[in-house]
Amino acid sequence: MPEATAIKRMFEGVAPRYDLLNRVLSLGIDRSWRERVVALLELEPSHHVLDLCCGTGDLALAIAPFARCTACDFTWNMLTRARGKSLAAGRPVGLAAADALELPFGSALFDRATVAFGVRNLEDMPAGLREIRRVLRPGGRLAILEFSQPHRLWLKLPYRLYLDGLLPLVGGLLSRRGEAYRYLAESIRGFPQPEVLKDMLLDAGFASVRYERLTGGIVAIHLADA
Ligand SMILES: C[S@@+](CC[C@H](N)C(=O)[O-])C[C@H]1O[C@@H](n2cnc3c(N)ncnc32)[C@H](O)[C@@H]1O
């Protein structure tokens, strides 16, 4: 795992093209993954949600119609884009510039927490999960949306070709930051399998954890109740 300053520099660089690349590289399916996260959160209007590693704010904007949302990231270029999108959409989202490993919030403050494609980048993932548990109230819920490895046999080979070939090629061409998309492929390959992440969440102090795979196992959503 590269150190946090290198991660930050990388995301500052890809921010201008981040949304375009997300849509192209996921063929637009990423929207439906975020919608599924929102459904699983079982939001109520009184809820306060913390969206960590918010990037350009797509998940926070999907949450905003249903509950109050504070979106947090340590990359300035990402946050300014999230702010612009929130204003343009007329969906207010609170924004916080902060490191997910050292959140500037009191304990047991949030009803829900979310991280989409973010925990993979944390320099110390177990510490990050404990920090999220700390800011969630008892009975609160965390949803993690992350890439995984397909469990469908027929998808394994095409996915490997995609990760090793198409993703770095298209990502590099469109973003002009080839190293960022090589890192993306590597970090997906190195990310724990769903059962392992489930155990990590239990070790971090969550009372119960379940997960579901989407799109043949390309991504997984973990739901951890505090
Ligand atoms: C792949 S992007 C995901 C953005 C967004 N959640 C989405 O679904 O498109 C990962 C984001 O995590 C942020 N990030 C990585 N490590 C972080 C940390 N330690 N603290 C806060 N943000 C972090 C990066 O700045 C980047 O915006």
The ligand as a MOL file (V3000), in Angstrom:
LIG
                    3D

  0  0  0     0  0            999 V3000
M  V30 BEGIN CTAB
M  V30 COUNTS 27 29 0 0 0
M  V30 BEGIN ATOM
M  V30 1 C -11.6070 5.6820 -5.7640 0
M  V30 2 S -12.0730 7.1860 -4.9960 0 CHG=1
M  V30 3 C -13.7580 6.8790 -4.5660 0
M  V30 4 C -14.6220 8.1040 -4.5840 0
M  V30 5 C -16.1030 7.9030 -4.3820 0
M  V30 6 N -16.3980 7.3430 -3.0710 0
M  V30 7 C -16.7470 7.1000 -5.4710 0
M  V30 8 O -17.4840 6.1680 -5.1700 0
M  V30 9 O -16.5430 7.4140 -6.6390 0 CHG=-1
M  V30 10 C -11.2510 7.0910 -3.4420 0
M  V30 11 C -11.2820 8.3810 -2.6770 0
M  V30 12 O -10.7810 8.1160 -1.3690 0
M  V30 13 C -10.0560 9.2350 -0.9270 0
M  V30 14 N -9.1530 8.7930 0.1520 0
M  V30 15 C -8.2080 7.8330 0.0990 0
M  V30 16 N -7.6190 7.6860 1.2990 0
M  V30 17 C -8.2180 8.5670 2.1390 0
M  V30 18 C -8.0520 8.8780 3.5060 0
M  V30 19 N -7.1230 8.2700 4.2580 0
M  V30 20 N -8.8380 9.8320 4.0560 0
M  V30 21 C -9.7720 10.4710 3.3000 0
M  V30 22 N -9.9700 10.2290 1.9850 0
M  V30 23 C -9.2010 9.2850 1.4060 0
M  V30 24 C -9.3400 9.7360 -2.1680 0
M  V30 25 O -8.9610 11.0770 -2.0520 0
M  V30 26 C -10.4260 9.5020 -3.2430 0
M  V30 27 O -11.1980 10.6520 -3.4440 0
M  V30 END ATOM
M  V30 BEGIN BOND
M  V30 1 1 1 2
M  V30 2 1 2 3
M  V30 3 1 2 10
M  V30 4 1 3 4
M  V30 5 1 4 5
M  V30 6 1 5 6
M  V30 7 1 5 7
M  V30 8 2 7 8
M  V30 9 1 7 9
M  V30 10 1 10 11
M  V30 11 1 11 12
M  V30 12 1 11 26
M  V30 13 1 12 13
M  V30 14 1 13 14
M  V30 15 1 13 24
M  V30 16 1 14 15
M  V30 17 1 14 23
M  V30 18 2 15 16
M  V30 19 1 16 17
M  V30 20 1 17 18
M  V30 21 2 17 23
M  V30 22 1 18 19
M  V30 23 2 18 20
M  V30 24 1 20 21
M  V30 25 2 21 22
M  V30 26 1 22 23
M  V30 27 1 24 25
M  V30 28 1 24 26
M  V30 29 1 26 27
M  V30 END BOND
M  V30 END CTAB
M  END
